[in-house]
Amino acid sequence: MDRWQAMQVFVQVVESGGFAPAAKMLHMSPPSVTRAIAKLEEQIGTRLLVRTTRSLKLTAAGEGYVADCRRILAEIAEAEANAAGSFIHPAGLLTVTAPALFGRIHVLPVILEFLDRYPSMQVKTVFVDRVTNLVEEGLDVAVRIAALPASGLIARRVGSVRQVLCASPGYFARFGEPEIPQDLIHHRIIGRDGLFGHSEWLFGRDNSIRVPISPRLICNTNDVAIAAAVAGWGLSRFQSYQVAPEIEAGRLKVVLADYEREPVPIHIVHAEGRMVSARVRAFVDFAAERFRRHPGMHVGFLEGG
């Protein structure tokens, strides 16, 4: 087995979480997978994996090596695709990551349309509410809702979302509507772990208004917080796309719109390299065009960039 094949085996073992599952995916016998890893470690001169009867963990050297393997294998695949003409006709597997709810509502329809357009493409979704590392996790494209720090990634802005404060009409009928941000200290607050789960909320385009909050209900998911707000228990703050259906249906009402912060940009991001594969380039161009012409990205609950 050559070094390239051994790298493929190593990456599959890591992604499968074990030798037996990797052997099944690679159509190899478990002993041959074990020998391949042992030979690879011997050639490199260091341990890549720590095996026990119940678990398999990467060593520090293994963590760096698997990232390098993914990059090298991707470059080989791109070189082969280029030679075969696939940079003209996109083909192969593309992995797309996005925030969970935004991915389901806005990214998935774009992916489905993209797959219909390009029959030789296959797409894997990774919709999670955390910041992913494209290179280390072997991801091709990310849709991110945030102001991006400087990095080696290529980002294309396609729109932006508002941060809205809202509650149900029934809640406001019972407790009244806040007229200024400081009124929130007299209201029931629904907090969340993560983005809006802090001890204070900022308001104003320059974030100059700070209001301490003390939520009695802290939710670990957006869906739960939205459900609590719709049920009329209290006020909460959301990304506008998360509650657009509830607002349009009248189940939630936005307040303090004049005090909202600067909208949060939406970017399509991919890793920078000497050569961007046809599948990445095709999807980024396709998705950017769809997002930019989407009415919701420019008016109403989503604002365009």
C-alpha positions, 0 to 999 in steps of 0.5 A, a space after each residue: 500500500 502506497 503513502 496516498 492509500 495509507 493516508 486515505 485509510 487513516 482519514 477514514 479510520 478517524 472519521 469512522 471512529 474505529 478500525 472495523 467501521 473504516 474497514 467496512 467503508 473501504 471494503 477492506 478487512 479489519 486486519 489490513 486496516 490495522 496493518 496500514 495504520 501501523 505501517 504509516 506510523 512506522 514510516 512517519 516515526 510517531 504514534 498517530 492514534 491511541 487505541 484502547 478496547 473501548 475508544 480511539 483517540 488522536 495523539 497531538 501529532 495525529 491531530 495535525 497529521 489528519 488535517 494535513 492528510 485531508 488537505 493533501 487528499 483534497 488537492 489530489 482529488 482537485 488535480 484529478 478532477 482538473 485533468 478529467 475536465 471536472 472544473 468545467 462540469 462540477 462533480 463529486 461530494 461537496 460539504 456545506 455547513 450553516 447554522 442549524 435553523 438558517 440552514 434548514 430554512 434558507 440553505 437547504 432549498 438552495 442545495 436542493 435546487 443546486 442538486 437538480 441543476 448539477 446531477 453529478 454533484 453530491 452534497 453533505 450538510 453539516 447544520 450546527 450552531 457552532 463555529 466550524 473549522 473548514 480546514 480541520 473538519 474537511 468542510 468545503 463551504 460555510 454560510 456564516 451569520 457574523 462579522 468575520 475576523 481576518 483569516 485566510 478564508 474567502 468570504 462573499 457577503 450575500 445579505 444580513 439579518 436583524 436582531 429583533 426583540 419580540 414577544 407575543 401579543 398576549 404578553 404585551 396585553 398583560 404586561 405592556 410594551 417597553 418604550 425604551 431599552 431600559 424598560 426591560 428591567 421590568 419585563 420577563 426575559 427569556 434568555 438563551 445559552 450562546 449568542 444572546 445568553 449574556 448578562 446584558 443586552 446591547 442596543 443602538 447602531 453603535 452598541 452604546 445602550 447597555 441593559 442588564 438582564 436577569 432571565 428567569 427562563 434560560 433555554 438551550 435551543 432557539 426552538 425552545 425560546 421561540 416556543 416560550 415567547 409564542 406561548 406568551 411567557 416573556 420577551 426574548 431576542 432573536 435573529 430575524 430569520 429565526 422568528 420571521 414565520 411567527 412575526 408574519 403570522 402575528 404570533 410574535 410582535 417586534 418592539 424597540 425596532 428603533 433601538 436595534 443594533 447594526 444588522 449582522 452580515 451573512 457570508 458564504 465562506 470557503 478556503 483559499 487556495 491556488 485552485 478553487 474546485 469547480 464544485 466549490 466555485 459552482 455552489 458559491 456562485 449559485 448560492 450567492 445569486 439565489 440569496 441576493 435575489 431572495 426578497 427576504 434578504 433585502 427587506 422586512 425581517 432580513 436585510 440585504 448587504 
